[in-house]
Amino acid sequence: MEEKLKLLKLLADETRIEILNILMREDSYVEKLACDLSLTPATICYHLKKMEAAGIVRSARSQFYIIYSLNKEIFDKTLSEIIRKDDTADVEEKYKKEVISHFFKYGKLTQIPTQRKKREIVLWEIAKSFEKGRKYEEKEVNEIIHRFHEDHCTIRREMLACGIMARERETYWLI
């Protein structure tokens, strides 16, 4: 929500709207924008830095100049998409954090959850210790899991059952 407010506040400025109108037509640099708008380069630079921090514009170095361009992805959204509150994502993320903080103490898994959803959250947290695309021997998998909990066999088996990891003989990898 904070980022959405930041975006809307940035758009509530006449100079920034004028800069955006120019950037909608063509990419530009500070000195040219200053000349087009009859403002100082420092003023233009100030506004562009704020707009870049909010993700409205992007910059890229080209020889002697920093060229600014419009982030068209933001402007392809409707106003309702921008202001819509993402409650479900926030609630889900908050729930995951609560589960992790409840079952992990000092980086160790205190117990394996019995509820499937909580167990999967815990298993995905452990899975962050594995590199995607890398193949692991069973011994390596056990060592990594053992850092979190002493029952590495159960956790390894659960990670396979939940589809977090796959196995062929004694070689494991993240899916």
C-alpha positions as CSV (number, residue, x, y, z in Angstrom):
1,M,0.0,0.0,0.0
2,E,2.9,2.3,0.8
3,E,4.3,2.0,-2.7
4,K,0.9,2.7,-4.2
5,L,0.6,5.9,-2.2
6,K,4.1,6.9,-3.2
7,L,3.2,6.5,-6.8
8,L,0.0,8.5,-6.6
9,K,1.7,11.3,-4.6
10,L,4.4,11.5,-7.3
11,L,1.8,11.9,-10.0
12,A,0.2,14.8,-8.1
13,D,2.8,17.3,-9.4
14,E,2.5,19.4,-12.5
15,T,6.3,19.3,-13.4
16,R,6.3,15.5,-13.1
17,I,3.2,15.2,-15.3
18,E,5.0,17.4,-17.9
19,I,8.1,15.2,-17.8
20,L,6.0,12.1,-18.2
21,N,4.2,13.7,-21.2
22,I,7.6,14.2,-22.9
23,L,8.8,10.7,-22.0
24,M,5.6,9.3,-23.5
25,R,6.7,10.7,-26.8
26,E,10.4,9.9,-26.6
27,D,13.2,8.9,-24.2
28,S,15.2,12.0,-23.1
29,Y,18.0,13.3,-20.9
30,V,18.1,15.9,-18.1
31,E,19.5,18.9,-20.2
32,K,16.9,18.4,-23.0
33,L,14.0,18.1,-20.5
34,A,15.2,21.2,-18.7
35,C,15.3,23.1,-22.0
36,D,11.9,21.8,-23.1
37,L,10.3,22.8,-19.8
38,S,12.3,26.0,-19.2
39,L,13.5,24.6,-15.8
40,T,17.0,24.1,-14.4
41,P,18.7,20.8,-14.8
42,A,18.9,20.5,-11.0
43,T,15.1,20.7,-10.8
44,I,14.6,18.1,-13.5
45,C,17.2,15.9,-11.9
46,Y,15.4,16.1,-8.5
47,H,12.0,15.1,-10.1
48,L,13.6,12.3,-12.2
49,K,15.3,10.7,-9.1
50,K,12.1,10.7,-7.2
51,M,10.3,9.2,-10.2
52,E,13.0,6.6,-10.7
53,A,12.9,5.6,-7.0
54,A,9.1,5.0,-7.4
55,G,9.7,2.9,-10.6
56,I,7.9,5.3,-12.9
57,V,10.9,6.0,-15.1
58,R,14.1,4.0,-15.8
59,S,17.6,5.3,-16.6
60,A,20.4,4.0,-18.8
61,R,23.8,5.5,-19.6
62,S,24.4,6.2,-23.2
63,Q,27.9,7.7,-23.9
64,F,27.9,11.1,-22.1
65,Y,24.2,11.2,-21.0
66,I,21.9,9.3,-18.7
67,I,18.8,8.6,-20.8
68,Y,15.5,8.4,-19.0
69,S,12.5,6.4,-20.3
70,L,9.0,5.7,-19.2
71,N,8.3,2.4,-17.3
72,K,5.4,1.5,-19.6
73,E,4.3,-1.5,-17.4
74,I,3.1,0.9,-14.7
75,F,1.1,2.9,-17.2
76,D,-0.5,-0.1,-18.8
77,K,-2.4,-0.7,-15.6
78,T,-5.8,0.8,-14.9
79,L,-6.3,3.1,-11.9
80,S,-8.4,0.4,-10.2
81,E,-5.5,-2.1,-10.6
82,I,-3.1,0.4,-9.1
83,I,-5.3,1.3,-6.1
84,R,-6.8,-2.2,-5.4
85,K,-5.7,-3.5,-2.1
86,D,-3.9,-6.9,-2.3
87,D,-5.4,-8.3,0.9
88,T,-5.2,-12.0,-0.1
89,A,-1.4,-11.8,-0.8
90,D,-0.8,-9.9,2.4
91,V,-2.9,-12.2,4.6
92,E,-1.2,-15.3,3.1
93,E,2.3,-13.9,3.6
94,K,1.5,-12.9,7.2
95,Y,0.2,-16.4,7.8
96,K,3.4,-18.0,6.4
97,K,5.5,-15.7,8.6
98,E,3.5,-16.7,11.7
99,V,3.8,-20.4,11.0
100,I,7.6,-20.0,10.4
101,S,8.1,-18.0,13.6
102,H,6.0,-20.6,15.6
103,F,7.8,-23.7,14.4
104,F,11.3,-22.3,14.1
105,K,13.4,-21.2,17.0
106,Y,16.9,-20.0,16.5
107,G,16.9,-21.4,13.0
108,K,15.9,-24.9,14.2
109,L,12.6,-26.6,13.5
110,T,11.1,-27.3,16.9
111,Q,8.5,-29.9,15.7
112,I,7.1,-31.1,12.4
113,P,3.6,-29.7,12.0
114,T,0.7,-32.1,11.7
115,Q,-1.5,-29.9,9.6
116,R,-0.7,-30.3,5.9
117,K,-0.7,-26.6,5.1
118,K,1.6,-25.7,7.9
119,R,3.9,-28.6,7.2
120,E,4.2,-27.5,3.5
121,I,5.1,-24.0,4.7
122,V,7.8,-25.4,6.9
123,L,9.1,-27.7,4.2
124,W,9.3,-24.8,1.7
125,E,11.3,-22.8,4.3
126,I,13.8,-25.7,4.6
127,A,13.9,-26.0,0.8
128,K,15.3,-22.5,0.6
129,S,18.6,-24.0,1.7
130,F,18.8,-26.0,-1.6
131,E,19.9,-24.6,-4.9
132,K,17.5,-24.9,-7.8
133,G,18.9,-26.9,-10.6
134,R,21.6,-28.6,-8.5
135,K,21.7,-32.4,-7.9
136,Y,22.4,-33.6,-4.4
137,E,23.5,-36.9,-3.1
138,E,21.3,-38.3,-0.3
139,K,24.1,-37.6,2.3
140,E,24.2,-33.9,1.3
141,V,20.4,-33.7,1.6
142,N,20.5,-35.3,5.0
143,E,23.2,-32.9,6.2
144,I,21.3,-29.8,5.0
145,I,18.0,-31.0,6.6
146,H,19.8,-32.0,9.8
147,R,20.7,-28.3,10.3
148,F,17.0,-27.7,10.9
149,H,15.8,-30.9,12.5
150,E,17.3,-34.2,13.7
151,D,14.7,-36.4,11.9
152,H,16.0,-35.8,8.4
153,C,14.5,-39.0,7.0
154,T,10.9,-37.9,7.7
155,I,11.5,-34.4,6.4
156,R,13.2,-35.7,3.2
157,R,10.3,-38.1,2.6
158,E,7.8,-35.3,3.2
159,M,9.6,-33.0,0.7
160,L,9.3,-35.8,-1.9
161,A,5.7,-36.4,-1.1
162,C,4.8,-32.7,-1.3
163,G,6.5,-32.4,-4.7
164,I,9.2,-30.0,-3.4
165,M,12.0,-32.4,-4.3
166,A,12.4,-35.2,-6.7
167,R,14.6,-38.3,-6.5
168,E,16.2,-40.7,-8.9
169,R,18.0,-43.5,-7.0
170,E,20.1,-41.6,-4.5
171,T,20.2,-38.3,-6.3
172,Y,17.8,-35.4,-5.2
173,W,16.9,-32.0,-6.6
174,L,14.4,-29.2,-6.1
175,I,11.4,-29.2,-8.5
